[in-house]
Amino acid sequence: MDTGVEFAGLRLRNPTMLASGILGISYEVMERVYEAGAGAVISKSISVEPREGYRGPIIVRVDSGYVNAVGLANPGVDHLVQELSRHGYAEGSSIGKVPIIVNLVGSDVDEFVYMVRRLDHLSIIGYELNLSCPHVEKVGLEVGDDPELVSRIVRGIRAVTGKPVIAKLGLGAVDMLEVARAAMDSGASAVTAINTIRAMVIDVDTRMPVLGNRVGGLSGRAIKPVAVRCVYELYRAGIPVVGCGGIYDWRDAVEFMLAGAEAVQVGSAVGDGWLDVFNDINMGIRRYMERNGLKSVRELVGVAHRY
């Protein structure tokens, strides 16, 4: 039985990845995630310059997940280069122990290209482009809602790296399929669907918005049916896709794969089940494969489209 997956030019030991934005960019934390069973780790979104993010509160639990408005806080690309270089990812080293995909966020082509040039000598395995943060101005969805800009960004990155490039998409004003096609036609290796959905929570006692930024992004179980639908439509359009949004257990992961996802990302579930969630999901997938006589995870991908 083979639980390994191949997609977008990558080979992972299993189909689960830590979603971006959950646990920061500390290498020690990334290593713990991998040792807990993840097939790969995606970094928090990294920008050219450090970002402080929004004032608190930055996250609130709701009945079916979380609403967060961190504001893409991060120490900047130079800090990440130093962090990974200190742990064996520097030029000339072998592939690092942990398969790391770096998530990048920016507002124009030059910013994305600059970051890739700074990072590409490291033994990371690829890039994910955050084109879909729903609550930060001038980046995220404002970029992802412009298919022509998405095309220029991906072409610019593709000109300076041979590593896989995955575009992370969300629900904006422009049809997701249009943005996905723009990214793929320009050289992207795959897309991730979906990011958080624009949302808000108001405290009825204080009568004030709970989050410091007022508006944030909804994640967790509440968005899973939407994410499954997006994955289904992207796969039907012939676009290689990574599923993300409300994956808490093996059933969720299998559902995404049946819809067409070649791999899945786990985020909010880490807040509830901590790192044990990766091993639990992977063991559940193995048992499901055994019960159904499947020899490869690939046999699950897109099966729902047969009916």
Secondary structure by P-SEA (a helix, b strand, c coil): ccccccccccccccccccccccccccaaaaaaaaaacccbbbccccccccccccccccccccccccccccccccccaaaaaaaaaaccccccccccccbbbbbbbbccaaaaaaaaaacccccccbbbbcccccccccccccccccaaaaaaaaaaaaaccccbbbbbbccccccaaaaaaaaaaaccccccccccccccccccccccccccccbbbbbcccaaaaaaaaaaaaaaabbbbbbbcccccaaaaaaaaaaccccccccccccccccaaaaaaaaaaaaaaaaaccccccccccccccc
